[in-house]
Amino acid sequence: MMSCKPDIPVAIKLEGKTMGTTYHITYFDHSNRNFQISVDSLLVLVNASINTYDTASEISRFNRSERSLTFNLPYFLPPLKKSKEVFAGSEEAYDPTVMPLVNAWGFGPRKIDRPDTSEIMAVREYVGFQKISFNDDSVWKSNPHVQLDFSAIGQGYGADVIAEFFKSRSIENFFIELGGEGVVLGRNILEDRAWQIGILDPTSDEMESKFIGYVTIRDKGFTTSGNYYNYRIVDGKRYSHTLDPMSGFPVQHELLSATVFADNCATADAWATAFMSMGHIKAIGILKIHPEINVVFVYASANGNKIYISERIGNDVKLNN
């Protein structure tokens, strides 16, 4: 009697460039369909809606507008809704209206040699998500100088858009990584195990990525936010790209990186930025009322770097010796 081998779907790998970074996708499909063109087309549309580096995008047109914008693409409203949710839940630590500050510090499309303290203090007046209103097809602002910046949520949202596309095509096992963050569903069938992601060591740089451990992840969005790559050095002093929306200045605290897991990547992305803004002490307190969010924090102490892991995912985290 012949034994029947299970029907193992084909592993398909896609990669490309988007949002100033790269993406890598692995998925399993019994029909061996290649979705490269669809993925790239979707990401082009997401960029056309929320990419501030594209001067023709909807968000760029809103930032240049006097008052309002009617958006035509379906990719503007979800980041607005998520931003409102996390802005309130994080006690304003996540705030996508920081664009004037991002520009003043030279972290955005506008490049400058030296931040001007007087400009930084002046543009603080235009920061605050309460200065933004929106409905299902339009967004408007209370002052012409108010601007939006979805860079802290854009890559995560892009990964979510691709994840929803795969689900609509009945793909049940996939790993999407876009700029170091992404979404997983199902299992790694090729290796017969759950998906895993590495926890980046904060001492990593653009030349070498190091990992302090690995996390087994199931049907979640994930992201890591830290200050190891994107920073400015002025007069010998290093300034983090994570800005405190209330002070207008880069954050200065012990939290070095925040790896966050949530039901989708946009949520994880926004909360990671919020945690990096508020620091690990306040973040741990807020996490008590947000059981849907799990984290791995790396923070500095007098005795070296320390690690905080949400109790709910403790068994899924394996740290290197």
N, C-alpha and C positions, 0 to 999 in steps of 0.2 A: 504493500500500500504506500503510495507516494505521500510525503508530507507537504503541506501547503505553507509556503513562506508568507508572512504578512506583506501586504501591499504597502511598501514604503514609498512615500512621495519623493519626488526629486527636490534636492536642495538647490535653490536659485539664489545667486548673489548679485546685487546691484550696487553700484557706487557712482558718485558724481560730485559736483560742486554746487553749492547754493549758499546764500546768506553770508558770503565771505568765509565759508568753511567747507568741509566735505561731509558727505553722508555715506553710510555703509548699511546695507540691508541684506538680511538672510531670511528667506521664507521657503516653505514647503508646499508644493502644489502637485496634486495627482495629475492635473492636466498639463503640467509643464509650461504654464503661461509666463511670458516675459513681460513685466509691467514697467520696463525702463522708461518708455516714452510717456506713459501715463503719469508716473512719478515726477518726471522732469516737468511735464506740463502743469501739474498741480502746484509744484514749487514755484514755477514762474508766476502763476496767478497769486499765490500767497505773497511773494515779493512785491508784485504790482500793487498790492493792497497795503502792506505794513512795513516795507523796508525804507528806512529813512535815508539810506545811501542812494536810493533811486529817486531822483528829483521829480520824476513824473508819477510816482506812486500816490495812492490816495492819502496816506498819512503825510507825505511831504506837501501835498496840496493843502491839506488841512492846516499844517503848521505855517504855511505862508498866507493863509486866509485871514480875513479881518474877523470873521465870526464863526462860520459854519461850513460844513461839507455834507453833501448828500452822497453816500457811498453806493457804488453799483455792484461791487463784488461781495460775496458772502463771507469774506475772511476778516472784515473789520469789526463786526459786532461781537463775535466770541471773545477776542482779546479785551474789548471794552468791558464786557460783563465780568470776565475773570478778574480784570484789574480792579473793578469796583468791589468785588467780593474779598479779594486778598488785601486791598487797601484798608478796608474796614476791619477785617479779622486780624491784621498785623499791627493795628493801632498806627497806621499810616507809615510803617517802615518800608513797605513796598509802594512806590508812587511813580507811575509812568509819565507824570508831567515834569520829570526832572530834566527834560531835554535842554532847557536854557542853561542849567548847571553843567550838564554833560558837555555842551559847547564851550562854556566859559572855562572849563578845565582842559579842553582839547581832547576829550575822549570820543567825540563824535565825528561826523563828516567834516566839521570845521576844525582845522589844525592850527594851533597857536604855539608859540615858543614858550611863553610864560603866562601862567594864570594871573589875572588882575583881581586883587582882593576887592577893590571897590565895585568891579563889575559883578563879582560873585555875590556880594551883599545886595546889589541892586536887583539882580534877576531872581533872588529868592522870593520876591513879591509875586512872581508869576508861577510859582510852584505850589501844587496842591490839587489833588484829583477832584476836590469839591468844586473847582473852577470849571469842570467839564460836565456837560449834560448830553444825553443821547437818547434816541428812541430806536426803532427797528431799522431805520434807513438813513438816519442823519446824526451828526455829532456837532456840538457847538460849544463855544467857550465864552467866559465872562470878560476876557480881555484879549485883544489881538496878539499880545506877546506870549500867551499860553501855548505850549507845544507838547505834543505827545512823543514818547519814545518807547517802542515795544521791543527794544533789543534784549531786555531782560526776560522776555516771554516769547519772543518771535520764533527762535529755533525750536523750543518746546512745542509751541503751537503748530509749527510746520510738521513736526514728527507726528502730532496727533492727527493732522489732516491726512497724512499718508496711512496711518493706522486705520482710520475710519474707511479709507478707500479699500484697503486689504480686506477688512471685515465685510465690506459690501460685495467683495468678490469671493466670499466664503473661504478665505485663507484663515486657518485656525492656529497656525504656528508660525510666528515671525519674530524677528529681532530687528528693530529700527534704531539706528544711531545717527544722530545729526549733530555734528559739532560737540560730541562727547555726552550728549543726552538723548533720550529717546523713549521708546515704548516696546514692551515685550508682551507676547501672548502665547499661551500654550507652552510647548517644550522644544528643546533642541533635539529633534528626532534623530538626526545623524549620529549624535553621541549618546542618545538615550538618557538624557538628564534634563533637569530644569536649566533655564538660561542663567548665566552669571555675568556680573559686571565687576570691573576692578574699581577699588577706591583709590583715587589719585593721591599720591604723597604730596603734601604742600611744598616740599623742596624741589619738586619737578620744575623743569623749565621747558622752553620751546624746543630745545635740542634733545631732551631726554625725559620721557614720562616714566615715573616710578609708581609702584602701587604698594599700599600698606596692607592690603588684603582684598578679599572678594566677597560679594554678596550674591546669594541665590535669590532670584527674583521671579515672581509669578504674576502675570497679567497686570502689570503696573507701568506707570511712567516713572522715569528716573532722571536725575540731573545732579551735577556737582558744580557748585559755585565756589570760587576762591580768588585770591589776588596774586597768584603766582605768575600769570602771563601778562595781564593787562594792567599797566601802571605807568606813572610818569615819574621821572627824576628831575627835580628842579633844585638847583644850588646844592646838589649832593643829597637831597632828601627824597625818599621814595614815597609817592602818593598812590594809595589804592584807587582803583577805578570804581569801587563801591562807594557811592555818595550817600551821605545822610541827608534826606530830603528836607529836614527841618533846619539843620545848621548850615547846609550848603557846602560842607567840606567833606573830604574823604573820611571814612570811618577809621577810628583808631581804637581797637580792642583786641582781645586775645584770640577770637575765632579766626582760624586760618582757612578752613574749608567746611562746606556744608554739602553733604550728599543727601538728597531728599527723594523719597518714594511716595507717590500718590496715585490716585485712580487714573490720572492722565498727566502728560508731560507738561502742559501749560501750567497746571496747578503746582507741580513740583518745582518748575522753573521760577514762578513768581514767589513761592515761599522760600526758595533757596536765597533769592535776592533779599527778601525781607529778613531772613535769619542773619545773613552776612551784614546787613545794615544795623540790626539791633544787638548782635552779639549773643554768645551762647547762654549766658545766665538768664537773660530775659526770654530767649527762645525756648529754653527748657520749661520755663513756667507756662508759656503760651501753648506748648505742645500738650500740656495736660488737658486742655479743653478742645484739642483737635486730634482725637484718636485715629482719624483717617490719614494722618501724616506721620511718616516714620523717617528717622534721620540717622546719619552717622556724622558726628561733628569731630573735627580735629582742632584743638585749641592749645595755645601756649600757656605754660605755667612756669613757676620758678624752678621746677624740677624737670623741665623738658616738656615736650608735646604730650597732651593727654587726648584720650578718645572717649566720646560719649556715644552710646548706641541705644536707640529706643528698645525698651524691653520686649516689645512685640516682635521684633525681628532679630533678637539676640541669637537664636539658634541658626539663623540664616547667614550670619556674618562669620567669616573665617579670616582672622588676622595673621599676617606673616609673623614668624618668630623673630 
